[in-house]
Amino acid sequence: MVHLNQLLADVVIPPIKGPGVVPSANGTDALEKIISQIFGVLTIVAVIYFAFTILIAGYTFIAAEGDEKKMETARQALTNGVLGLVIVIVAVGLGSLLALLAGIPNVLDLNTMLTNMGL
């Protein structure tokens, strides 16, 4: 004998549809995309800046022609450039790790970032 409760439980009720906003599974998707794009752009700008700093410091070394002041300036610029590049790389790694732990996958995916920007 089948109970009435079991019959009611077996009935498939279609989902209610109507006007309004369909909620997403994760309400912070747009914020995550914006933050990811900002971090990606700032990372690229920082790497390019420090790479140019290293190149200019190398050129300054060549152009110093043995002058101690110019060589010291070039040495300081080279040190700053390499140190800045290392800091950017460590910051990206640490940021990616924290984002992964927070549940945000591929936070610095360049291909997705450029696709989302329409490029």
C-alpha positions as CSV (number, residue, x, y, z in Angstrom):
1,M,0.0,0.0,0.0
2,V,1.4,3.4,-1.0
3,H,1.1,6.2,1.4
4,L,-0.2,9.6,0.4
5,N,3.0,11.4,1.6
6,Q,5.1,9.2,-0.6
7,L,2.9,10.0,-3.6
8,L,3.2,13.7,-2.9
9,A,7.0,13.5,-2.5
10,D,7.3,11.7,-5.9
11,V,5.5,14.4,-7.8
12,V,7.9,16.7,-9.6
13,I,6.8,20.3,-9.2
14,P,8.2,22.6,-12.0
15,P,10.1,25.6,-10.8
16,I,8.2,28.8,-10.4
17,K,9.1,31.3,-13.1
18,G,8.2,35.0,-13.3
19,P,9.6,38.5,-13.9
20,G,12.6,39.7,-12.0
21,V,16.3,39.2,-11.7
22,V,17.6,35.6,-11.9
23,P,20.0,35.2,-9.0
24,S,23.4,33.9,-9.8
25,A,25.2,31.1,-7.9
26,N,27.7,33.6,-6.7
27,G,26.7,37.2,-6.3
28,T,30.3,38.5,-6.3
29,D,31.2,37.4,-9.8
30,A,31.3,40.9,-11.2
31,L,33.4,42.2,-8.3
32,E,35.9,39.3,-8.7
33,K,36.3,40.1,-12.4
34,I,37.0,43.7,-11.8
35,I,39.5,43.0,-9.0
36,S,41.2,40.4,-11.2
37,Q,41.5,42.8,-14.1
38,I,42.9,45.6,-11.9
39,F,45.5,43.2,-10.4
40,G,46.4,41.9,-13.8
41,V,46.9,45.3,-15.3
42,L,48.9,46.6,-12.4
43,T,51.1,43.5,-12.4
44,I,51.9,43.9,-16.1
45,V,52.6,47.6,-15.7
46,A,54.9,46.9,-12.7
47,V,56.8,44.2,-14.6
48,I,57.3,46.4,-17.6
49,Y,58.4,49.4,-15.5
50,F,61.0,47.4,-13.6
51,A,62.2,45.7,-16.8
52,F,62.8,49.1,-18.3
53,T,64.5,50.2,-15.1
54,I,66.9,47.3,-15.4
55,L,67.6,48.0,-19.1
56,I,68.2,51.7,-18.5
57,A,70.5,50.8,-15.6
58,G,72.5,48.5,-17.9
59,Y,72.8,51.2,-20.5
60,T,73.9,53.6,-17.7
61,F,76.6,51.1,-16.7
62,I,77.9,51.0,-20.3
63,A,77.7,54.8,-20.7
64,A,79.4,55.5,-17.4
65,E,82.9,55.0,-18.9
66,G,84.5,54.4,-15.5
67,D,83.0,57.4,-13.8
68,E,82.4,56.3,-10.2
69,K,79.4,58.5,-9.6
70,K,77.6,57.3,-12.7
71,M,78.5,53.7,-11.9
72,E,77.2,54.1,-8.4
73,T,73.9,55.6,-9.8
74,A,73.6,52.7,-12.3
75,R,74.3,50.1,-9.6
76,Q,71.6,51.6,-7.4
77,A,69.1,51.7,-10.2
78,L,69.9,48.1,-11.1
79,T,69.5,47.1,-7.5
80,N,66.2,48.9,-7.3
81,G,65.0,47.4,-10.5
82,V,65.8,43.8,-9.6
83,L,64.5,44.2,-6.1
84,G,61.2,45.7,-7.5
85,L,60.9,42.9,-10.0
86,V,61.4,40.3,-7.2
87,I,58.8,42.0,-5.0
88,V,56.3,42.0,-7.8
89,I,56.8,38.3,-8.5
90,V,56.5,37.5,-4.8
91,A,53.4,39.6,-4.5
92,V,51.7,38.0,-7.5
93,G,52.5,34.5,-6.1
94,L,51.2,35.4,-2.6
95,G,48.1,37.1,-4.1
96,S,47.4,34.1,-6.2
97,L,47.8,31.8,-3.2
98,L,45.5,33.9,-1.1
99,A,42.9,34.1,-3.9
100,L,43.0,30.3,-4.3
101,L,42.5,29.9,-0.6
102,A,39.6,32.3,-0.8
103,G,38.0,30.3,-3.6
104,I,38.8,32.6,-6.5
105,P,40.4,30.5,-9.2
106,N,42.6,32.0,-11.9
107,V,42.6,35.4,-10.4
108,L,45.4,36.6,-12.7
109,D,44.5,34.7,-15.9
110,L,45.7,37.1,-18.6
111,N,43.7,35.4,-21.4
112,T,40.5,35.6,-19.5
113,M,41.2,39.2,-18.5
114,L,41.8,40.3,-22.1
115,T,38.7,38.4,-23.3
116,N,36.6,40.1,-20.6
117,M,37.9,43.5,-21.6
118,G,36.9,42.9,-25.2
119,L,40.4,42.8,-26.6
